[in-house]
Amino acid sequence: MNPPFRAGRAAASLLAAAFAAGSCLAGPARAAPAAAQGESVVKQAGPARQAEPVVGQKVDIPAVTLLDGRTLPQGYFKGKPVVIEYWASWCPFCARQNPYVQKLTMQARDTGLEILTVSIDKHVDDARAYIDKHHYSFPVAMDTPALRQVFGKRRVIPQIFVVKADGQLAESIPGEMFEEDVLDLLKYAPRSPVSSQ
């Protein structure tokens, strides 16, 4: 068995495992074939990729520019709990989870819980078209080097991070979540949602 075939089988196994787990791989699922063709497997410019934060670690969310043009400066989320979801327009698991994130966004209004979503799409127009098509109102930023320095580079999407008001990472949840689990993130809100009854 030649090395590219073994690497191809390994990549296929990795893809199957990701889909079985309810997540999309966020990067190419090949290793040896690229190296065999003389390409660098990991092309990295600038500083080394920081590892994904671990639960209990303090995180400082950098400034982000939203698709609607607003800029949230560094420190905007200080003292506020925030749910951060990473997604992409091409990810079928994100497509199933994003309606729940929209519902969470609506239920979190006036509770003090902040919601931020981050698209890893390569082109902002793809993310914008997806948001417009589905009429989502949750805040969307594009992934940036500054965000990758804090949250690492995505290997799997969707992925949710929950940062408590004190800046500590409370949860890191890779893969698709059930609706009730997404809505359960309201437990991090400092105030109860106002009932519409």
Secondary structure, 3 states (H helix, E strand, C coil): CCHHHHHHHHHHHHHHHHHHCCCEECCCCCCHHHHHCCCCCCCCCCCCCCCCCCCCCECCCCCEEECCCCEECCCCCCCCCEEEEEECCCCHHHHHHHHHHHHHHHHHCCCCCEEEEEECCCCHHHHHHHHHHHCCCCCEEECCHHHHHHHCCCCEECEEEEECCCCEEEEEEECCCCHHHHHHHHHHCCCCCCCCC
